[in-house]
Amino acid sequence: MDSQFFFTSQVNEANVIYTINAIKDSYYNGATKLNLYISSPGGDIVSGFRLFDFLKSIPMEVNTIGFGLVASSAVTIFLAGVKRKCTRSSTFFLHEGNYTNSFQQTHHKILSEIAKIAKHDLDKTIDIITSVTGKQKNKIVKYLEESSILNATQAKSLNIVHDIITELPLLRNNQVPSPQTPPPASQTQVPPTIPNPPNQPGVPGGLYQ
């Protein structure tokens, strides 16, 4: 049984948790194949890792279809697909992440810890892209360093995309319910999150954009 889900919002903790729960529901309702449609400006890289790991681990065939803009951490999520397609006018944006620190004064130890976290997240991003696409690490590093904007043909040549399509393969009768957008924040139950490590006030827990 096939199911489909649309991820068309920013990559953040709440949206990723909602998506994971919705996909789990479709699996428990009998779905064996998931078509995940992605058009997202990206966002929190750690949340992107979480959804990527989930999609690669669930006992379902996961295929991803990109349209519009697939940027930043949304590219990581897109790469979780066994079969990856995109529309002809799709755009993919690869770049290194940025940290946000709201404090003007920061202890040097915190800066050192932020640098370690940033390097870990960047290294993981590079490892995911190289392992999935089969391209050389130095080539992927260059694309990230240059903040590369790729069209569908370029994304296919990099093996991010397998096939370019002219229309979205939507299911007319989606047998498994799949909510399209998260409910308002006041109605969304988000489990408690792990707080920032000691002495790291204001560190958002991951690279953004």
C-alpha positions in Angstrom: 0.0 0.0 0.0 1.3 3.4 -1.0 1.2 6.6 1.0 2.2 10.2 0.2 3.3 13.1 2.3 4.2 16.7 1.5 7.0 18.5 3.4 6.6 22.1 2.2 7.6 24.0 5.4 10.8 25.0 7.1 13.0 22.3 8.6 12.7 22.6 12.3 12.1 20.4 15.3 8.3 20.8 15.5 7.8 20.1 11.7 10.1 17.2 11.7 8.5 15.6 14.8 5.1 16.1 13.2 6.3 14.5 9.9 7.8 11.5 11.7 4.6 10.9 13.6 2.4 11.2 10.5 4.6 8.7 8.6 4.6 6.3 11.5 0.8 6.5 11.5 0.7 5.6 7.8 3.0 2.7 8.4 0.8 1.4 11.3 -2.2 1.7 8.9 -0.5 -0.6 6.4 1.6 1.5 4.1 4.6 -0.2 2.7 5.8 2.6 0.4 6.1 6.3 0.9 6.3 9.0 -1.6 7.7 12.1 0.2 7.3 15.4 -1.8 9.7 18.0 -0.7 9.8 21.8 -1.4 11.5 23.5 1.5 13.9 26.4 2.2 15.7 24.3 4.7 16.4 25.3 8.3 17.8 23.4 11.3 20.5 20.9 10.2 20.1 18.7 13.3 16.4 18.3 12.6 17.3 17.4 9.0 19.6 14.7 10.3 16.8 13.4 12.5 14.4 13.0 9.6 17.0 11.6 7.3 18.0 8.9 9.8 14.3 8.1 10.4 13.5 7.7 6.7 16.6 5.5 6.2 15.6 3.3 9.1 11.9 2.7 8.7 10.8 -0.6 7.1 9.2 1.1 4.1 10.4 1.9 0.6 10.9 5.7 0.7 11.0 7.7 -2.5 11.5 11.4 -2.6 10.2 13.9 -5.2 11.5 17.4 -5.2 9.8 20.5 -6.7 10.3 24.2 -6.4 13.2 24.9 -4.0 15.0 22.1 -2.1 17.6 23.9 0.0 20.1 23.4 2.8 19.0 20.7 5.2 16.0 19.9 3.0 18.6 18.4 0.6 19.7 16.1 3.3 16.1 14.9 3.8 15.7 14.5 0.0 18.7 12.2 -0.1 17.0 9.7 2.1 15.0 8.5 -0.9 15.8 5.2 -2.5 14.5 6.7 -5.8 14.9 10.4 -6.1 13.0 12.5 -8.7 12.4 16.2 -9.2 10.5 18.4 -11.6 12.3 20.1 -14.4 12.1 23.5 -12.9 13.4 22.4 -9.4 16.3 24.2 -7.7 18.7 22.7 -5.2 20.8 24.9 -2.9 24.0 23.4 -1.3 26.0 25.5 1.2 27.7 25.4 4.6 25.7 26.2 7.6 25.6 29.2 9.9 25.3 29.5 13.6 23.1 32.0 15.4 24.3 33.3 18.8 22.1 36.0 20.3 24.7 37.0 23.0 27.2 39.8 22.3 29.6 38.5 24.9 30.5 34.8 24.8 33.1 32.9 26.8 35.9 31.5 24.7 35.1 27.9 25.9 31.6 28.3 24.5 33.0 29.5 21.2 35.3 26.5 21.1 32.3 24.1 21.7 30.3 25.8 19.0 33.1 25.4 16.6 33.3 21.6 17.4 29.6 21.2 17.0 29.7 23.1 13.7 32.5 21.0 12.4 30.7 17.8 13.4 27.5 18.9 11.6 29.4 19.9 8.5 31.4 16.7 8.4 28.2 14.7 8.8 26.5 16.6 6.0 29.5 15.9 3.7 29.5 12.2 4.7 25.8 11.9 3.9 26.1 13.6 0.5 29.2 11.6 -0.6 27.9 8.3 0.6 24.5 8.7 -1.1 25.7 10.2 -4.4 29.0 8.3 -4.6 30.9 11.5 -5.6 34.3 12.4 -4.3 34.5 14.2 -1.0 36.6 17.1 -2.3 34.0 17.7 -5.0 31.2 17.9 -2.5 33.2 20.1 -0.2 33.7 22.6 -3.1 30.0 22.7 -3.8 29.2 23.5 -0.2 32.0 26.1 0.1 30.8 27.9 -3.0 27.1 27.9 -1.9 26.1 26.2 -5.1 22.7 26.7 -6.7 21.9 23.7 -9.0 19.1 23.2 -11.5 17.5 19.9 -12.1 20.1 18.8 -14.7 23.0 19.8 -12.6 21.5 18.0 -9.5 21.1 14.9 -11.7 24.7 15.0 -12.9 25.8 15.1 -9.2 23.5 12.1 -8.6 21.4 14.0 -6.1 18.5 13.3 -8.4 18.0 10.1 -10.4 15.2 11.2 -12.8 13.7 14.5 -14.0 9.9 14.5 -14.4 7.4 16.7 -16.1 4.6 16.2 -13.6 4.3 15.1 -10.0 3.2 11.4 -9.6 0.4 12.2 -7.2 -1.7 9.3 -5.9 -5.4 9.9 -6.8 -6.6 7.7 -4.0 -4.2 8.0 -1.1 -5.3 5.0 0.9 -3.4 6.1 4.0 -4.4 9.5 5.5 -1.5 11.9 5.3 -1.9 15.4 6.8 -0.4 18.1 4.6 0.4 20.7 7.1 1.1 20.7 10.9 -1.7 21.9 13.1 -1.2 25.2 15.0 1.6 25.2 17.5 -0.9 25.4 20.3 -2.4 22.1 19.2 0.9 20.3 18.5 2.2 18.0 21.2 6.0 18.2 21.1 7.9 15.9 23.5 10.4 17.5 25.8 13.7 18.3 24.2 17.2 17.9 25.5 18.3 21.3 26.8 21.5 22.9 25.7 24.6 21.6 27.3 25.8 23.6 30.4 27.4 26.9 29.7 25.9 27.1 26.2 23.1 29.7 26.5 21.7 30.7 23.2 23.2 27.9 21.1 20.3 26.7 18.9 21.4 23.1 18.8 22.5 23.0 15.2 23.4 24.8 12.1 20.7 27.0 10.5 20.0 27.6 6.8 
